[in-house]
Amino acid sequence: FRYEPFPIGVMSRPFSPADYAELAASFPPRELFAREEETGSRLIFKRRHGRGYRSFVASRPEWRELRRWVESEAFIRQTLEALATHHIELSRGVAVPTLGARLRRRLSGRALDDVRAAARHLRVEMVFCRMPVDGGCLLPHTDDPAKLVNLAFSMIGAEGWDAGVGGDTELNRPKDVRLIYNLCNRRLGFDDVEAIDSVPFLPNQCLTVVKTHDSWHCIRPMRGRGSPAMRKSVNVNILRR
């Protein structure tokens, strides 16, 4: 983890090599994706696409099992606990216990389990993402206000990845200090921000971005001119209900 200007973490090898190869090889085909408006040139495939999404996930045991796990309360709870060990406490304030619940806990001498309470008030959405390496990009933004955490898992298949085309996630700061506060996720142009650091796009990696008012990040236009290749990932978003 790094903590400035906002918390962002990198996990190497979240999947076993065999599981990762299976997921990357069965990534959804291009025709199932739709362009996400106002974000740059990202293509997404998610639950709101209805029957096509449900059908694809149900027909692939590896994706069906992954979705079942990440959408479980146990996954949310374990993610919050893992973040807390890195001094990122997100559970407080997510769920407000009723007066009766507080009294019962107080009378029984037990402290409130903030993480378990929070997990019941959160949900997870698994989103497939693609970006063309020929100019594909993601405009500077801070993530949707409903989002608590975004875990972005790279999906690089047997074709590999050419780091020379770009595709890194860049941490940003607006050049105009009046624009730093951005809880509502307004987007800026690439010329409006400066780069603070970047995280390379690598195989079998999880990039964890914690949503804050200044969690500015982007993906600059990639430089794979004429290439049909795609930057693929699966985003596991933990959201408020």
Secondary structure, DSSP 8 states (H G I E B T S, - for coil): -B-SSS-EEEEE--S-HHHHHHHHHT---GGG-EE-TTSBS-EEE-GGGTHHHHHHHHH-HHHHHHHHHHTSHHHHHHHHHHHHHTT---STTTS---HHHHHHHHHHT----HHHHHHTTEEEEEEEEEEETBT--EEEE---TTEEEEEEEE---TT---GGG---EEEEEESSGGGS--TT-----GGGEEEEEEE---SSEEEEEE--TT--EEE---B-TT---EEEEEEEEEEE-
